[in-house]
Amino acid sequence: MSAPPSPSPARWFKALRRTRIEESSTKAGSAACAEQLKRARAAFRAGRTSKESFRRAQLETLVRMLAEHECDFVDALCRDLHKPRFESVVSELILVKNEALYAINNLTKWMEPQHVERNLATSLDECMVVCEPLGVVLVVGAWCSPVQLCLVPLVGAIAAGNCVIINPSDTSSHTAELLHRLIPSYLDNECYHVLLSSASDLPEIVDLKFDHVFFTGNSADGTKVAQAAARGLTPVTLVLDGTNPCYVDAECDAGAAGRRIAWARFQNAGQSAAAPDYVLCHAGARDALLRELRCALLQFYGPDPRQSRSYGRLASAEGFARVRGLLARSGTVAAGGQVNEAEKYIAPTLLTEVVETDPIMQQEIFGPVLPILTVSDVDEAIAFICRREKPLCVYAYSSNSKVISRLMEETSSGSFCANDCILQSLMVVLPFGGVGASGMGSYHGRASFDTFSHRKSCLLRGTRIECVTYLRYPPYEDRNLSLMTWASTLSYKSQGWCQIL
């Protein structure tokens, strides 16, 4: 076999120049982050974020920023994702406002020490758990929902009393630049910073040693972040991708299922980590579901979705090429399928005759394509889900409560929703996050506050009970052991009676 031809000098020089540019960019990004980290660390050590009044004021200012610049955010999201104003306001701005207002309303209660149960030996002591801020945290946002995926974690970090460096995705560059411009104008300049850098810089940035890293994105980048964090024993929260299954039972309202699944899959042109990635449809419901899905697409986007003001575009040329490639090599197009490379447009597409080994079933789609597989019953659906990696979400449509219970109890996922999609990920009162391959940790509401807090155990004692404390001192005696056991063992409570073990 002959050796491969050597690259031409021009091509070699071009590749070398590109490598050097990337290395230079990475060093510049790390240097900028190091300076921000230094300033934030100094502000945190000075106690700038410790008071409730400061945290509350910053959260109120964040709400004001969103209200005063709603049009700017809508415009940036439109330029990055062709995102309709309705979707931008509902799934981005309102979600962040609700998170901030919920934190403001509950901040006093969250910051209060939590007193815990005591035994006889500690009955005169004060035993409690105190939530203290971690320090300086890094929040890495994703491009698919660039406002809420940066600012919702920010709300929790502010509420918990941390300083924060936000790293928005450079894929949604207009939104990243808007955050970079607005946040210094509203939030405390020493405590909160926005870092503009590329995904390739992340390992070097994480190596700078934060007190926590919150990452939203794909599994490959999440793995690199986790590895870099592990070198410094930095705790991480990872919200990763995963192929989210949606089971449609024979006993369900096909019309409602079709509309709700179509909305969830095709809003934001399918670029949502919480969207259903594929449907496992009961054979008895397949024809009805396909009919209702087609009707929903026609109702939502008209006969030509490309002309619809309610339909988005892919965020990047790379994403467009990847989804188009998956579409070309999987299943049979049952609706849609049209593409336009210049606009990064892919029509809302339904795929049938899909099998588990098709390329589109091997990764999260992040595009407007919905594969539909047929199963014989709920047992086959559960077996299918359980032999794959744990997803971020599992969805089930059925009017049979036993079917819903089985899907909820016999599958493992970050979250579960029955007879709808995505809504569980938008609720401030429900923790949201992954499990296994779809991530670790959770956020939203109180869960965000807990994620960015250290729960410190505190025992406050006096010296007045030395007459009891002496029992633990040497020389050890059996009588003292019996008294210590009696005093320090918790009570067992069952069926209305109490016994000291």
Long-range contacts (C-beta under 8 A, 24 or more apart in sequence): 22-200, 25-197, 25-198, 25-200, 25-201, 26-200, 26-201, 26-204, 29-195, 29-197, 29-198, 29-201, 29-204, 29-205, 30-201, 30-204, 30-205, 30-208, 32-195, 32-197, 33-165, 33-195, 33-197, 33-205, 33-208, 34-208, 36-165, 36-193, 36-195, 37-136, 37-165, 37-208, 37-210, 39-190, 39-193, 40-136, 40-163, 40-164, 40-165, 40-190, 40-191, 40-192, 40-193, 41-135, 41-136, 41-163, 42-190, 43-163, 43-188, 43-190, 43-191, 44-133, 44-135, 44-136, 44-162, 44-163, 44-191, 48-163, 48-188, 48-190, 48-191, 49-133, 49-158, 49-161, 49-162, 49-163, 49-191, 50-133, 50-161, 52-107, 52-108, 52-111, 54-188, 55-107, 55-158, 55-159, 55-161, 56-104, 56-107, 58-158, 58-187, 58-188, 58-191, 58-192, 59-100, 59-103, 59-104, 59-107, 59-155, 59-158, 59-159, 60-100, 60-104, 61-186, 61-187, 62-96, 62-100, 62-151, 62-154, 62-155, 62-158, 62-186, 62-187, 63-97, 63-100, 63-101, 63-104, 64-186, 65-182, 65-183, 65-185, 65-186, 65-187, 66-93, 66-96, 66-97, 67-97, 69-178, 69-182, 72-178, 72-182, 73-147, 73-175, 73-178, 75-174, 76-172, 76-174, 76-175, 76-177, 76-178, 77-146, 77-147, 77-172, 77-174, 77-175, 79-174, 80-143, 80-146, 80-171, 80-172, 80-173, 80-174, 80-175, 80-315, 81-144, 81-172, 81-268, 81-269, 81-271, 81-312, 81-313, 81-315, 82-269, 82-311, 82-312, 82-313, 83-268, 83-312, 84-309, 84-310, 84-311, 84-312, 86-310, 87-267, 87-268, 87-312, 88-147, 91-145, 91-148, 91-267, 91-268, 91-426, 92-145, 92-147, 92-148, 93-147, 95-148, 95-152, 95-426, 96-147, 96-148, 96-151, 96-152, 96-155, 98-428, 99-151, 99-152, 99-155, 99-156, 99-428, 99-444, 99-445, 99-448, 100-155, 102-428, 102-429, 102-445, 103-155, 103-156, 103-158, 103-159, 103-445, 103-448, 103-449, 106-446, 107-159, 110-159, 110-446, 110-449, 113-458, 117-490, 119-487, 119-488, 119-489, 119-490, 120-486, 120-487, 120-488, 121-468, 121-484, 121-487, 121-488, 122-459, 122-461, 124-462, 124-464, 124-465, 125-459, 125-460, 125-461, 125-462, 126-458, 126-459, 126-460, 127-458, 127-459, 127-460, 128-458, 128-460, 129-455, 129-456, 129-457, 129-458, 130-455, 130-456, 130-458, 131-160, 131-449, 131-450, 131-453, 131-454, 131-455, 131-456, 132-161, 132-453, 132-454, 132-456, 133-160, 133-161, 133-162, 133-452, 133-453, 133-454, 134-160, 134-162, 134-211, 134-212, 134-235, 134-452, 134-453, 134-454, 135-162, 135-163, 135-210, 135-211, 135-212, 136-162, 136-163, 136-164, 136-165, 136-210, 136-211, 137-162, 137-163, 137-164, 137-165, 137-210, 137-211, 137-212, 137-213, 137-214, 137-452, 138-164, 138-165, 138-167, 138-205, 138-206, 138-210, 138-212, 138-213, 138-214, 139-164, 139-165, 139-166, 139-167, 139-214, 140-167, 140-202, 140-213, 140-214, 140-215, 140-216, 140-217, 140-225, 141-166, 141-167, 141-168, 141-169, 141-216, 142-169, 142-216, 142-217, 142-273, 143-169, 143-170, 143-171, 143-172, 143-315, 143-316, 144-268, 144-271, 144-272, 144-273, 144-315, 144-366, 145-268, 145-272, 146-172, 146-175, 146-176, 146-179, 147-175, 147-179, 149-216, 150-179, 152-443, 152-444, 152-448, 153-214, 153-216, 153-237, 153-443, 153-448, 153-451, 153-452, 154-192, 155-448, 156-443, 156-444, 156-447, 156-448, 156-449, 156-451, 156-452, 157-214, 157-448, 157-452, 158-192, 159-448, 159-449, 159-452, 160-448, 160-449, 160-451, 160-452, 160-453, 161-453, 162-211, 162-212, 162-452, 163-190, 163-191, 163-192, 164-191, 164-192, 164-193, 165-192, 165-193, 165-194, 165-195, 165-210, 166-192, 166-193, 166-194, 166-195, 167-194, 167-195, 167-196, 167-197, 167-202, 167-205, 168-194, 168-196, 169-199, 169-217, 170-196, 170-197, 170-198, 170-199, 171-315, 171-316, 172-315, 202-228, 203-227, 203-228, 204-228, 206-232, 206-234, 207-231, 207-232, 209-234, 210-234, 211-235, 212-236, 212-237, 212-451, 212-452, 213-237, 214-441, 214-443, 214-451, 214-452, 215-239, 216-273, 217-241, 218-364, 219-437, 222-439, 236-440, 236-441, 237-433, 237-439, 237-440, 237-441, 237-442, 237-443, 237-451, 238-434, 238-439, 238-440, 238-441, 239-273, 239-392, 239-432, 239-433, 239-434, 239-439, 239-441, 239-443, 240-273, 240-392, 240-434, 240-437, 240-438, 240-439, 241-273, 241-363, 241-364, 241-366, 241-392, 241-438, 242-273, 242-277, 242-364, 242-389, 242-390, 242-391, 242-392, 242-393, 242-414, 242-434, 242-437, 242-438, 242-439, 243-277, 243-278, 243-361, 243-363, 243-364, 243-365, 243-388, 243-389, 243-391, 244-274, 244-275, 244-276, 244-277, 244-278, 244-391, 244-392, 244-393, 244-394, 244-395, 244-413, 245-276, 245-277, 245-278, 245-279, 245-280, 245-381, 245-384, 245-385, 245-388, 245-391, 245-394, 245-395, 246-276, 246-277, 246-278, 246-279, 246-280, 246-394, 246-395, 246-396, 246-397, 246-421, 247-279, 247-280, 247-281, 247-282, 247-375, 247-378, 247-381, 247-385, 247-394, 247-395, 247-396, 247-397, 247-398, 247-407, 248-279, 248-280, 248-281, 248-282, 248-285, 248-289, 248-397, 248-398, 249-282, 249-285, 249-378, 249-396, 249-397, 249-398, 249-399, 249-400, 249-403, 250-282, 250-283, 250-284, 250-285, 251-398, 251-399, 251-400, 251-403, 252-285, 252-397, 252-398, 252-399, 252-419, 253-397, 253-399, 254-285, 254-288, 254-289, 254-291, 254-292, 255-292, 256-397, 256-419, 257-289, 257-292, 257-397, 257-419, 258-289, 258-291, 258-292, 258-293, 258-295, 258-296, 259-292, 259-296, 259-299, 260-397, 260-419, 260-420, 260-421, 261-293, 261-296, 261-370, 261-395, 261-397, 261-421, 262-293, 262-296, 262-297, 262-300, 262-348, 262-370, 263-296, 263-300, 263-421, 264-395, 264-420, 264-421, 264-422, 265-348, 265-368, 265-370, 265-421, 266-297, 266-300, 266-301, 266-311, 266-348, 266-368, 266-370, 267-312, 268-312, 269-311, 269-312, 269-313, 269-314, 269-346, 269-367, 269-368, 270-323, 270-348, 270-365, 270-366, 270-367, 270-368, 270-369, 270-370, 271-312, 271-314, 271-315, 271-319, 271-366, 271-367, 272-422, 273-364, 273-366, 273-392, 274-392, 274-393, 274-415, 274-421, 274-422, 274-425, 274-432, 275-421, 275-422, 276-370, 276-393, 276-395, 276-421, 277-364, 277-365, 277-371, 277-391, 278-354, 278-360, 278-361, 278-370, 278-371, 278-372, 278-373, 279-370, 279-371, 279-372, 279-373, 280-373, 280-375, 280-380, 280-381, 280-384, 280-385, 281-372, 281-373, 281-374, 281-375, 282-374, 282-375, 282-376, 282-377, 282-378, 282-381, 283-374, 283-375, 283-376, 286-372, 286-374, 289-372, 290-334, 290-350, 290-352, 290-372, 293-335, 293-350, 293-370, 294-334, 294-335, 294-350, 297-335, 297-336, 297-348, 297-350, 300-348, 301-348, 305-336, 305-347, 305-348, 306-338, 306-340, 306-343, 306-345, 306-347, 311-348, 313-343, 313-344, 313-345, 314-344, 314-345, 314-346, 314-367, 315-344, 316-344, 317-341, 317-344, 319-344, 319-366, 319-367, 320-344, 320-346, 320-367, 322-367, 323-365, 323-366, 323-367, 323-368, 323-369, 325-359, 326-359, 326-360, 326-363, 326-365, 326-367, 326-369, 327-351, 327-360, 327-367, 327-369, 329-358, 329-359, 329-360, 330-354, 330-358, 330-359, 330-360, 330-361, 330-371, 331-355, 331-358, 331-360, 331-371, 334-372, 336-368, 356-384, 378-403, 378-406, 378-407, 381-407, 382-406, 382-407, 382-410, 382-411, 385-411, 386-410, 386-411, 386-412, 389-436, 389-437, 389-438, 390-414, 390-434, 390-435, 390-436, 390-437, 390-438, 391-438, 392-434, 392-438, 392-439, 393-417, 393-421, 393-422, 393-424, 393-425, 395-420, 395-421, 412-436, 413-438, 414-438, 414-439, 414-442
